[in-house]
Amino acid sequence: QVQLAESGGGLVQAGGSLRLSCAASGSISSLSAMGWYRQAPGKQRELVAVIRSGGSTNYADSVKGRFIISRGNAKNTVYLQMNSLKHEDTDVYYCRLKDSWGQGTQVTVSS
């Protein structure tokens, strides 16, 4: 069983930056991809970024060039560096590892 714990959300002005962290514990494999998703009330959860075991990454078009996903040296931690934040980035952000999800962390960008 895998547990995921996100941190780093908060309130920031448009144009600012935030860094989200997600620490995985339990039965995990360093070969697993990890990803960040976000969800607004009443909307479907959408992929923001994913990083695979080899280091390859994919990003949603809406965040390309602004967000960077990376993994820690121990491979059980994933980060999301969010720069040039926009009001429309306001959402609850979730970390995912296979079928496990974190509890989510709120990101609010004031315009």
MOPAC internal coordinates of N, CA, C and O (Angstrom, degrees):
PM7 1SCF
backbone

  N    0.0000 0     0.00 0     0.00 0    0    0    0
  C    1.4599 1     0.00 0     0.00 0    1    0    0
  C    1.5223 1   108.79 1     0.00 0    2    1    0
  O    1.2310 1   121.86 1   -39.84 1    3    2    1
  N    1.3167 1   114.05 1   140.16 1    3    2    1
  C    1.4573 1   121.24 1  -176.38 1    5    3    2
  C    1.5130 1   110.41 1  -112.30 1    6    5    3
  O    1.2310 1   120.68 1   -43.04 1    7    6    5
  N    1.3125 1   116.31 1   136.96 1    7    6    5
  C    1.4629 1   121.90 1   173.08 1    9    7    6
  C    1.5261 1   108.22 1  -117.32 1   10    9    7
  O    1.2310 1   121.56 1   -41.92 1   11   10    9
  N    1.3189 1   114.63 1   138.08 1   11   10    9
  C    1.4548 1   121.11 1   179.81 1   13   11   10
  C    1.5137 1   109.44 1  -124.55 1   14   13   11
  O    1.2310 1   120.32 1   -45.96 1   15   14   13
  N    1.3204 1   117.00 1   134.04 1   15   14   13
  C    1.4569 1   121.56 1  -178.80 1   17   15   14
  C    1.5142 1   109.24 1  -128.66 1   18   17   15
  O    1.2310 1   121.00 1   -64.03 1   19   18   17
  N    1.3398 1   115.70 1   115.97 1   19   18   17
  C    1.4611 1   120.39 1   178.64 1   21   19   18
  C    1.5165 1   110.34 1   -94.24 1   22   21   19
  O    1.2310 1   121.30 1   -24.11 1   23   22   21
  N    1.3149 1   115.12 1   155.89 1   23   22   21
  C    1.4644 1   121.29 1   174.05 1   25   23   22
  C    1.5221 1   107.89 1  -156.27 1   26   25   23
  O    1.2310 1   121.16 1   -14.48 1   27   26   25
  N    1.3230 1   115.38 1   165.52 1   27   26   25
  C    1.4557 1   120.39 1   174.55 1   29   27   26
  C    1.5073 1   115.98 1   106.43 1   30   29   27
  O    1.2310 1   119.83 1   175.17 1   31   30   29
  N    1.3202 1   117.93 1    -4.83 1   31   30   29
  C    1.4544 1   118.93 1   177.98 1   33   31   30
  C    1.5175 1   111.30 1   -71.34 1   34   33   31
  O    1.2310 1   120.93 1    -6.33 1   35   34   33
  N    1.3249 1   115.82 1   173.67 1   35   34   33
  C    1.4560 1   120.15 1   178.36 1   37   35   34
  C    1.5081 1   111.91 1   161.16 1   38   37   35
  O    1.2310 1   121.69 1    15.90 1   39   38   37
  N    1.3196 1   114.36 1  -164.10 1   39   38   37
  C    1.4641 1   122.34 1  -179.20 1   41   39   38
  C    1.5284 1   109.06 1  -105.40 1   42   41   39
  O    1.2310 1   121.09 1   -48.51 1   43   42   41
  N    1.3288 1   115.53 1   131.49 1   43   42   41
  C    1.4640 1   120.34 1  -179.57 1   45   43   42
  C    1.5156 1   108.77 1  -144.60 1   46   45   43
  O    1.2310 1   120.43 1   -28.03 1   47   46   45
  N    1.3061 1   116.79 1   151.97 1   47   46   45
  C    1.4564 1   120.63 1   177.41 1   49   47   46
  C    1.5268 1   109.90 1   -78.90 1   50   49   47
  O    1.2310 1   121.02 1   -26.90 1   51   50   49
  N    1.3067 1   115.66 1   153.10 1   51   50   49
  C    1.4649 1   120.93 1   176.48 1   53   51   50
  C    1.5297 1   109.37 1   -54.96 1   54   53   51
  O    1.2310 1   121.64 1   -43.21 1   55   54   53
  N    1.3286 1   114.47 1   136.79 1   55   54   53
  C    1.4578 1   120.10 1  -176.45 1   57   55   54
  C    1.5140 1   113.73 1    94.20 1   58   57   55
  O    1.2310 1   120.95 1   167.31 1   59   58   57
  N    1.3242 1   115.79 1   -12.69 1   59   58   57
  C    1.4571 1   120.59 1  -178.62 1   61   59   58
  C    1.5165 1   112.77 1   -84.83 1   62   61   59
  O    1.2310 1   121.28 1     6.47 1   63   62   61
  N    1.3286 1   115.15 1  -173.53 1   63   62   61
  C    1.4639 1   121.81 1  -176.70 1   65   63   62
  C    1.5186 1   110.78 1  -131.92 1   66   65   63
  O    1.2310 1   121.51 1   -26.91 1   67   66   65
  N    1.3132 1   114.71 1   153.09 1   67   66   65
  C    1.4581 1   123.08 1   172.18 1   69   67   66
  C    1.5198 1   107.57 1  -143.21 1   70   69   67
  O    1.2310 1   121.30 1   -26.26 1   71   70   69
  N    1.3237 1   115.11 1   153.74 1   71   70   69
  C    1.4607 1   120.30 1   175.72 1   73   71   70
  C    1.5214 1   108.63 1  -125.56 1   74   73   71
  O    1.2310 1   120.98 1   -61.31 1   75   74   73
  N    1.3224 1   115.73 1   118.69 1   75   74   73
  C    1.4537 1   121.82 1   177.07 1   77   75   74
  C    1.5246 1   109.32 1   -93.91 1   78   77   75
  O    1.2310 1   121.46 1   -33.74 1   79   78   77
  N    1.3304 1   114.81 1   146.26 1   79   78   77
  C    1.4595 1   121.21 1   176.40 1   81   79   78
  C    1.5134 1   109.47 1  -126.89 1   82   81   79
  O    1.2310 1   121.01 1   -32.10 1   83   82   81
  N    1.3209 1   115.68 1   147.90 1   83   82   81
  C    1.4544 1   121.32 1   176.58 1   85   83   82
  C    1.5213 1   107.75 1  -138.95 1   86   85   83
  O    1.2310 1   120.99 1   -58.65 1   87   86   85
  N    1.3308 1   115.72 1   121.35 1   87   86   85
  C    1.4539 1   120.97 1   179.33 1   89   87   86
  C    1.5239 1   109.41 1  -109.74 1   90   89   87
  O    1.2310 1   121.00 1   -52.37 1   91   90   89
  N    1.3149 1   115.69 1   127.63 1   91   90   89
  C    1.4579 1   121.22 1  -179.69 1   93   91   90
  C    1.5203 1   109.62 1  -101.93 1   94   93   91
  O    1.2310 1   120.63 1   -39.03 1   95   94   93
  N    1.3147 1   116.40 1   140.97 1   95   94   93
  C    1.4565 1   121.44 1   175.81 1   97   95   94
  C    1.5149 1   108.75 1  -138.85 1   98   97   95
  O    1.2310 1   120.88 1   -17.58 1   99   98   97
  N    1.3314 1   115.92 1   162.42 1   99   98   97
  C    1.4486 1   119.96 1  -177.99 1  101   99   98
  C    1.5134 1   110.85 1   103.22 1  102  101   99
  O    1.2310 1   121.47 1    29.40 1  103  102  101
  N    1.3097 1   114.78 1  -150.60 1  103  102  101
  C    1.4630 1   121.05 1  -176.11 1  105  103  102
  C    1.5216 1   109.28 1   -85.34 1  106  105  103
  O    1.2310 1   120.70 1   -87.86 1  107  106  105
  N    1.3321 1   116.27 1    92.14 1  107  106  105
  C    1.4538 1   119.63 1  -177.36 1  109  107  106
  C    1.5137 1   109.87 1  -124.45 1  110  109  107
  O    1.2310 1   122.05 1   -22.58 1  111  110  109
  N    1.3036 1   113.68 1   157.42 1  111  110  109
  C    1.4426 1   120.52 1   177.44 1  113  111  110
  C    1.5147 1   109.25 1  -116.28 1  114  113  111
  O    1.2310 1   120.66 1   -44.46 1  115  114  113
  N    1.3276 1   116.34 1   135.54 1  115  114  113
  C    1.4517 1   119.43 1   178.33 1  117  115  114
  C    1.5242 1   111.41 1   -66.79 1  118  117  115
  O    1.2310 1   119.93 1   170.87 1  119  118  117
  N    1.3428 1   117.74 1    -9.13 1  119  118  117
  C    1.4519 1   120.90 1  -179.82 1  121  119  118
  C    1.5190 1   112.79 1   -88.82 1  122  121  119
  O    1.2310 1   120.00 1   176.39 1  123  122  121
  N    1.3058 1   117.61 1    -3.61 1  123  122  121
  C    1.4592 1   120.42 1  -175.28 1  125  123  122
  C    1.5160 1   111.61 1   -82.63 1  126  125  123
  O    1.2310 1   121.29 1   -38.91 1  127  126  125
  N    1.3195 1   115.14 1   141.09 1  127  126  125
  C    1.4523 1   120.19 1   171.96 1  129  127  126
  C    1.5185 1   109.33 1   -73.44 1  130  129  127
  O    1.2310 1   121.10 1   -29.39 1  131  130  129
  N    1.3148 1   115.50 1   150.61 1  131  130  129
  C    1.4606 1   121.09 1   175.64 1  133  131  130
  C    1.5162 1   108.23 1  -129.04 1  134  133  131
  O    1.2310 1   121.24 1   -31.58 1  135  134  133
  N    1.3197 1   115.22 1   148.42 1  135  134  133
  C    1.4509 1   117.68 1  -176.08 1  137  135  134
  C    1.5081 1   113.32 1  -144.06 1  138  137  135
  O    1.2310 1   121.52 1   -16.19 1  139  138  137
  N    1.3061 1   114.70 1   163.81 1  139  138  137
  C    1.4587 1   123.28 1   173.55 1  141  139  138
  C    1.5303 1   108.83 1  -115.22 1  142  141  139
  O    1.2310 1   121.22 1   -44.58 1  143  142  141
  N    1.3120 1   115.26 1   135.42 1  143  142  141
  C    1.4489 1   122.91 1   177.19 1  145  143  142
  C    1.5168 1   108.00 1  -126.57 1  146  145  143
  O    1.2310 1   120.70 1   -15.13 1  147  146  145
  N    1.3192 1   116.27 1   164.87 1  147  146  145
  C    1.4546 1   119.64 1   174.53 1  149  147  146
  C    1.5163 1   109.74 1  -143.01 1  150  149  147
  O    1.2310 1   121.81 1   -24.24 1  151  150  149
  N    1.3230 1   114.15 1   155.76 1  151  150  149
  C    1.4596 1   119.93 1  -176.32 1  153  151  150
  C    1.5117 1   110.11 1  -149.09 1  154  153  151
  O    1.2310 1   121.57 1   -49.70 1  155  154  153
  N    1.3094 1   114.60 1   130.30 1  155  154  153
  C    1.4592 1   121.58 1   173.98 1  157  155  154
  C    1.5238 1   108.12 1   -99.23 1  158  157  155
  O    1.2310 1   119.81 1   -24.08 1  159  158  157
  N    1.3330 1   117.96 1   155.92 1  159  158  157
  C    1.4677 1   120.51 1   179.43 1  161  159  158
  C    1.5258 1   111.84 1   -54.63 1  162  161  159
  O    1.2310 1   120.49 1   -49.99 1  163  162  161
  N    1.3154 1   116.67 1   130.01 1  163  162  161
  C    1.4500 1   121.21 1   177.35 1  165  163  162
  C    1.5111 1   114.91 1    80.10 1  166  165  163
  O    1.2310 1   120.38 1  -178.13 1  167  166  165
  N    1.3276 1   116.89 1     1.87 1  167  166  165
  C    1.4549 1   120.04 1  -178.55 1  169  167  166
  C    1.5176 1   110.40 1  -118.57 1  170  169  167
  O    1.2310 1   121.06 1   -17.82 1  171  170  169
  N    1.3340 1   115.58 1   162.18 1  171  170  169
  C    1.4600 1   120.26 1   177.97 1  173  171  170
  C    1.5177 1   110.85 1   -74.23 1  174  173  171
  O    1.2310 1   121.54 1   -30.25 1  175  174  173
  N    1.3235 1   114.66 1   149.75 1  175  174  173
  C    1.4448 1   120.27 1   175.99 1  177  175  174
  C    1.5307 1   107.88 1   -69.88 1  178  177  175
  O    1.2310 1   120.64 1   -44.63 1  179  178  177
  N    1.3199 1   116.37 1   135.37 1  179  178  177
  C    1.4624 1   119.75 1  -176.96 1  181  179  178
  C    1.5287 1   110.78 1  -125.87 1  182  181  179
  O    1.2310 1   121.93 1   -30.12 1  183  182  181
  N    1.3338 1   113.91 1   149.88 1  183  182  181
  C    1.4518 1   119.94 1   178.96 1  185  183  182
  C    1.5269 1   110.06 1   -71.86 1  186  185  183
  O    1.2310 1   121.13 1   -46.12 1  187  186  185
  N    1.3241 1   115.45 1   133.88 1  187  186  185
  C    1.4586 1   121.04 1   174.65 1  189  187  186
  C    1.5254 1   109.64 1  -101.31 1  190  189  187
  O    1.2310 1   121.00 1   129.14 1  191  190  189
  N    1.3357 1   115.70 1   -50.86 1  191  190  189
  C    1.4668 1   119.87 1  -178.29 1  193  191  190
  C    1.5153 1   109.26 1  -160.78 1  194  193  191
  O    1.2310 1   120.80 1   -28.42 1  195  194  193
  N    1.3150 1   116.08 1   151.58 1  195  194  193
  C    1.4609 1   121.78 1   177.77 1  197  195  194
  C    1.5169 1   108.16 1  -138.60 1  198  197  195
  O    1.2310 1   121.34 1   -34.36 1  199  198  197
  N    1.3455 1   115.05 1   145.64 1  199  198  197
  C    1.4542 1   120.72 1   175.72 1  201  199  198
  C    1.5150 1   108.10 1  -129.67 1  202  201  199
  O    1.2310 1   120.35 1   -48.16 1  203  202  201
  N    1.3266 1   116.93 1   131.84 1  203  202  201
  C    1.4483 1   122.07 1  -176.55 1  205  203  202
  C    1.5292 1   110.51 1   -97.07 1  206  205  203
  O    1.2310 1   120.92 1    -7.31 1  207  206  205
  N    1.3132 1   115.85 1   172.69 1  207  206  205
  C    1.4543 1   119.79 1  -174.60 1  209  207  206
  C    1.5207 1   112.08 1   -60.14 1  210  209  207
  O    1.2310 1   120.27 1   147.65 1  211  210  209
  N    1.3289 1   117.09 1   -32.35 1  211  210  209
  C    1.4604 1   120.47 1  -179.37 1  213  211  210
  C    1.5179 1   113.88 1   -82.17 1  214  213  211
  O    1.2310 1   121.22 1   175.18 1  215  214  213
  N    1.3280 1   115.27 1    -4.82 1  215  214  213
  C    1.4574 1   119.67 1   178.60 1  217  215  214
  C    1.5175 1   115.11 1   100.00 1  218  217  215
  O    1.2310 1   119.91 1   174.21 1  219  218  217
  N    1.3234 1   117.78 1    -5.79 1  219  218  217
  C    1.4595 1   118.88 1   177.82 1  221  219  218
  C    1.5210 1   109.92 1   -68.57 1  222  221  219
  O    1.2310 1   120.84 1   -30.14 1  223  222  221
  N    1.3101 1   116.00 1   149.86 1  223  222  221
  C    1.4588 1   121.14 1  -175.39 1  225  223  222
  C    1.5276 1   110.91 1  -133.14 1  226  225  223
  O    1.2310 1   121.74 1   -22.96 1  227  226  225
  N    1.3111 1   114.27 1   157.04 1  227  226  225
  C    1.4608 1   121.98 1   171.44 1  229  227  226
  C    1.5211 1   108.49 1  -137.83 1  230  229  227
  O    1.2310 1   120.95 1   -33.27 1  231  230  229
  N    1.3250 1   115.79 1   146.73 1  231  230  229
  C    1.4527 1   121.19 1  -178.56 1  233  231  230
  C    1.5179 1   110.40 1  -132.10 1  234  233  231
  O    1.2310 1   121.26 1   -29.65 1  235  234  233
  N    1.3228 1   115.20 1   150.35 1  235  234  233
  C    1.4629 1   120.13 1   169.44 1  237  235  234
  C    1.5235 1   107.56 1   -64.86 1  238  237  235
  O    1.2310 1   120.82 1   -33.92 1  239  238  237
  N    1.3141 1   116.04 1   146.08 1  239  238  237
  C    1.4666 1   120.09 1  -178.91 1  241  239  238
  C    1.5288 1   111.31 1   -56.71 1  242  241  239
  O    1.2310 1   120.60 1   146.46 1  243  242  241
  N    1.3205 1   116.47 1   -33.54 1  243  242  241
  C    1.4595 1   120.82 1  -174.88 1  245  243  242
  C    1.5255 1   113.33 1   -69.31 1  246  245  243
  O    1.2310 1   120.03 1   163.81 1  247  246  245
  N    1.3430 1   117.54 1   -16.19 1  247  246  245
  C    1.4666 1   119.63 1  -177.27 1  249  247  246
  C    1.5202 1   112.83 1  -117.95 1  250  249  247
  O    1.2310 1   119.98 1   175.89 1  251  250  249
  N    1.3073 1   117.65 1    -4.11 1  251  250  249
  C    1.4665 1   120.62 1  -179.69 1  253  251  250
  C    1.5298 1   110.90 1   -57.36 1  254  253  251
  O    1.2310 1   121.51 1   -45.52 1  255  254  253
  N    1.3280 1   114.72 1   134.48 1  255  254  253
  C    1.4573 1   120.19 1  -179.27 1  257  255  254
  C    1.5164 1   113.81 1    85.19 1  258  257  255
  O    1.2310 1   120.10 1   170.02 1  259  258  257
  N    1.3347 1   117.41 1    -9.98 1  259  258  257
  C    1.4677 1   120.10 1  -179.54 1  261  259  258
  C    1.5305 1   112.01 1  -117.64 1  262  261  259
  O    1.2310 1   120.19 1   144.48 1  263  262  261
  N    1.3246 1   117.25 1   -35.52 1  263  262  261
  C    1.4635 1   121.88 1  -177.28 1  265  263  262
  C    1.5309 1   109.95 1  -106.62 1  266  265  263
  O    1.2310 1   120.93 1   -32.29 1  267  266  265
  N    1.3159 1   115.82 1   147.71 1  267  266  265
  C    1.4656 1   121.22 1   176.80 1  269  267  266
  C    1.5234 1   108.80 1  -133.57 1  270  269  267
  O    1.2310 1   120.76 1   -54.75 1  271  270  269
  N    1.3282 1   116.15 1   125.25 1  271  270  269
  C    1.4586 1   121.36 1   176.44 1  273  271  270
  C    1.5276 1   107.92 1  -100.46 1  274  273  271
  O    1.2310 1   121.00 1   -39.21 1  275  274  273
  N    1.3231 1   115.69 1   140.79 1  275  274  273
  C    1.4643 1   119.88 1   179.28 1  277  275  274
  C    1.5225 1   108.99 1  -151.31 1  278  277  275
  O    1.2310 1   121.14 1   -15.88 1  279  278  277
  N    1.3282 1   115.43 1   164.12 1  279  278  277
  C    1.4585 1   120.80 1   178.16 1  281  279  278
  C    1.5290 1   109.16 1  -117.29 1  282  281  279
  O    1.2310 1   122.04 1   -29.87 1  283  282  281
  N    1.3196 1   113.70 1   150.13 1  283  282  281
  C    1.4429 1   119.27 1   175.29 1  285  283  282
  C    1.5201 1   111.16 1   -74.28 1  286  285  283
  O    1.2310 1   120.62 1   -10.74 1  287  286  285
  N    1.3199 1   116.42 1   169.26 1  287  286  285
  C    1.4616 1   120.95 1  -178.23 1  289  287  286
  C    1.5233 1   112.23 1   -61.08 1  290  289  287
  O    1.2310 1   120.25 1   147.21 1  291  290  289
  N    1.3046 1   117.13 1   -32.79 1  291  290  289
  C    1.4592 1   120.97 1  -178.16 1  293  291  290
  C    1.5198 1   112.48 1   -81.15 1  294  293  291
  O    1.2310 1   120.07 1   176.89 1  295  294  293
  N    1.3371 1   117.47 1    -3.11 1  295  294  293
  C    1.4696 1   124.39 1   176.22 1  297  295  294
  C    1.5228 1   113.73 1    67.45 1  298  297  295
  O    1.2310 1   119.47 1   174.67 1  299  298  297
  N    1.3428 1   118.62 1    -5.33 1  299  298  297
  C    1.4594 1   118.47 1   178.43 1  301  299  298
  C    1.5174 1   112.02 1   -98.83 1  302  301  299
  O    1.2310 1   120.65 1  -171.12 1  303  302  301
  N    1.3112 1   116.36 1     8.88 1  303  302  301
  C    1.4557 1   121.35 1   178.34 1  305  303  302
  C    1.5241 1   109.12 1  -127.08 1  306  305  303
  O    1.2310 1   121.31 1   -42.43 1  307  306  305
  N    1.3153 1   115.10 1   137.57 1  307  306  305
  C    1.4540 1   119.94 1   176.84 1  309  307  306
  C    1.5203 1   108.61 1  -127.51 1  310  309  307
  O    1.2310 1   120.91 1   -36.40 1  311  310  309
  N    1.3135 1   115.86 1   143.60 1  311  310  309
  C    1.4517 1   121.79 1  -177.79 1  313  311  310
  C    1.5345 1   109.72 1  -120.89 1  314  313  311
  O    1.2310 1   121.35 1   -25.44 1  315  314  313
  N    1.3221 1   115.01 1   154.56 1  315  314  313
  C    1.4506 1   120.85 1   171.91 1  317  315  314
  C    1.5227 1   107.48 1  -132.36 1  318  317  315
  O    1.2310 1   120.70 1   -73.94 1  319  318  317
  N    1.3164 1   116.27 1   106.06 1  319  318  317
  C    1.4563 1   122.00 1   176.04 1  321  319  318
  C    1.5198 1   107.41 1   -86.33 1  322  321  319
  O    1.2310 1   120.63 1   -61.42 1  323  322  321
  N    1.3117 1   116.41 1   118.58 1  323  322  321
  C    1.4597 1   121.40 1  -176.74 1  325  323  322
  C    1.5231 1   109.14 1  -113.17 1  326  325  323
  O    1.2310 1   120.58 1   -64.54 1  327  326  325
  N    1.3172 1   116.49 1   115.46 1  327  326  325
  C    1.4571 1   122.63 1  -179.00 1  329  327  326
  C    1.5247 1   110.57 1  -115.29 1  330  329  327
  O    1.2310 1   121.24 1   -16.36 1  331  330  329
  N    1.3074 1   115.23 1   163.64 1  331  330  329
  C    1.4779 1   120.83 1   178.97 1  333  331  330
  C    1.5230 1   111.11 1    47.52 1  334  333  331
  O    1.2310 1   120.94 1  -131.29 1  335  334  333
  N    1.3008 1   115.81 1    48.71 1  335  334  333
  C    1.4626 1   120.86 1  -175.43 1  337  335  334
  C    1.5190 1   111.70 1   -63.94 1  338  337  335
  O    1.2310 1   121.66 1   -36.41 1  339  338  337
  N    1.3250 1   114.42 1   143.59 1  339  338  337
  C    1.4621 1   122.37 1   179.30 1  341  339  338
  C    1.5259 1   109.18 1  -117.15 1  342  341  339
  O    1.2310 1   121.13 1   -19.52 1  343  342  341
  N    1.3123 1   115.45 1   160.48 1  343  342  341
  C    1.4643 1   119.86 1   179.28 1  345  343  342
  C    1.5239 1   110.53 1   -56.45 1  346  345  343
  O    1.2310 1   120.67 1   142.56 1  347  346  345
  N    1.3260 1   116.32 1   -37.44 1  347  346  345
  C    1.4706 1   119.76 1  -177.43 1  349  347  346
  C    1.5259 1   113.01 1   -71.90 1  350  349  347
  O    1.2310 1   119.67 1   175.93 1  351  350  349
  N    1.3307 1   118.23 1    -4.07 1  351  350  349
  C    1.4629 1   120.70 1   173.29 1  353  351  350
  C    1.5296 1   111.60 1   -82.75 1  354  353  351
  O    1.2310 1   120.51 1   175.18 1  355  354  353
  N    1.3072 1   116.63 1    -4.82 1  355  354  353
  C    1.4623 1   121.04 1   178.76 1  357  355  354
  C    1.5171 1   110.12 1   -63.32 1  358  357  355
  O    1.2310 1   120.25 1   -59.63 1  359  358  357
  N    1.3236 1   117.13 1   120.37 1  359  358  357
  C    1.4567 1   123.02 1  -176.67 1  361  359  358
  C    1.5255 1   108.14 1  -171.66 1  362  361  359
  O    1.2310 1   121.49 1    -6.08 1  363  362  361
  N    1.3195 1   114.76 1   173.92 1  363  362  361
  C    1.4576 1   120.55 1   165.35 1  365  363  362
  C    1.5276 1   106.76 1   -92.76 1  366  365  363
  O    1.2310 1   120.66 1   -51.12 1  367  366  365
  N    1.3141 1   116.33 1   128.88 1  367  366  365
  C    1.4560 1   122.21 1  -176.98 1  369  367  366
  C    1.5278 1   109.33 1  -104.84 1  370  369  367
  O    1.2310 1   121.37 1   -47.29 1  371  370  369
  N    1.3293 1   114.99 1   132.71 1  371  370  369
  C    1.4601 1   122.12 1  -176.97 1  373  371  370
  C    1.5206 1   110.14 1  -121.08 1  374  373  371
  O    1.2310 1   121.55 1   -36.89 1  375  374  373
  N    1.3061 1   114.63 1   143.11 1  375  374  373
  C    1.4525 1   122.38 1   173.44 1  377  375  374
  C    1.5282 1   108.03 1   -96.94 1  378  377  375
  O    1.2310 1   120.68 1   -36.32 1  379  378  377
  N    1.3139 1   116.31 1   143.68 1  379  378  377
  C    1.4529 1   120.51 1  -179.50 1  381  379  378
  C    1.5236 1   110.89 1  -135.14 1  382  381  379
  O    1.2310 1   121.59 1   -41.60 1  383  382  381
  N    1.3323 1   114.56 1   138.40 1  383  382  381
  C    1.4671 1   122.89 1   172.68 1  385  383  382
  C    1.5199 1   107.15 1  -136.47 1  386  385  383
  O    1.2310 1   120.57 1   -71.19 1  387  386  385
  N    1.3021 1   116.52 1   108.81 1  387  386  385
  C    1.4673 1   122.26 1  -173.46 1  389  387  386
  C    1.5251 1   108.78 1    54.40 1  390  389  387
  O    1.2310 1   120.09 1    59.70 1  391  390  389
  N    1.3361 1   117.44 1  -120.30 1  391  390  389
  C    1.4633 1   119.65 1  -176.91 1  393  391  390
  C    1.5250 1   112.67 1   -96.04 1  394  393  391
  O    1.2310 1   120.27 1  -171.70 1  395  394  393
  N    1.3115 1   117.09 1     8.30 1  395  394  393
  C    1.4594 1   120.97 1  -178.29 1  397  395  394
  C    1.5225 1   110.85 1  -101.10 1  398  397  395
  O    1.2310 1   121.50 1   -38.42 1  399  398  397
  N    1.3379 1   114.74 1   141.58 1  399  398  397
  C    1.4664 1   121.59 1  -179.17 1  401  399  398
  C    1.5190 1   109.26 1  -125.65 1  402  401  399
  O    1.2310 1   121.45 1   -31.45 1  403  402  401
  N    1.3274 1   114.83 1   148.55 1  403  402  401
  C    1.4446 1   119.15 1   170.69 1  405  403  402
  C    1.5166 1   110.49 1   -79.43 1  406  405  403
  O    1.2310 1   120.89 1     0.59 1  407  406  405
  N    1.3262 1   115.91 1  -179.41 1  407  406  405
  C    1.4560 1   120.62 1  -177.04 1  409  407  406
  C    1.5196 1   112.58 1   -82.87 1  410  409  407
  O    1.2310 1   120.46 1   167.56 1  411  410  409
  N    1.3119 1   116.72 1   -12.44 1  411  410  409
  C    1.4537 1   121.17 1   178.97 1  413  411  410
  C    1.5163 1   112.42 1    94.77 1  414  413  411
  O    1.2310 1   121.13 1   -30.12 1  415  414  413
  N    1.3217 1   115.44 1   149.88 1  415  414  413
  C    1.4567 1   121.50 1   175.91 1  417  415  414
  C    1.5317 1   108.52 1  -136.40 1  418  417  415
  O    1.2310 1   121.06 1   -47.66 1  419  418  417
  N    1.3230 1   115.57 1   132.34 1  419  418  417
  C    1.4620 1   120.77 1  -175.25 1  421  419  418
  C    1.5246 1   111.03 1   -79.01 1  422  421  419
  O    1.2310 1   121.24 1   -48.70 1  423  422  421
  N    1.3173 1   115.24 1   131.30 1  423  422  421
  C    1.4562 1   122.36 1   171.93 1  425  423  422
  C    1.5220 1   107.46 1  -118.04 1  426  425  423
  O    1.2310 1   120.71 1   -56.58 1  427  426  425
  N    1.3255 1   116.24 1   123.42 1  427  426  425
  C    1.4583 1   121.48 1   179.74 1  429  427  426
  C    1.5159 1   108.63 1  -124.56 1  430  429  427
  O    1.2310 1   121.30 1   -56.11 1  431  430  429
  N    1.3279 1   115.11 1   123.89 1  431  430  429
  C    1.4634 1   121.35 1  -179.77 1  433  431  430
  C    1.5227 1   108.43 1  -112.78 1  434  433  431
  O    1.2310 1   120.66 1   -62.66 1  435  434  433
  N    1.3048 1   116.35 1   117.34 1  435  434  433
  C    1.4588 1   120.34 1  -179.25 1  437  435  434
  C    1.5302 1   109.36 1   -87.17 1  438  437  435
  O    1.2310 1   121.44 1   -41.32 1  439  438  437
  N    1.3193 1   114.85 1   138.68 1  439  438  437
  C    1.4646 1   119.45 1  -177.19 1  441  439  438
  C    1.5158 1   110.82 1   -92.67 1  442  441  439
  O    1.2310 1   120.10 1   180.00 1  443  442  441

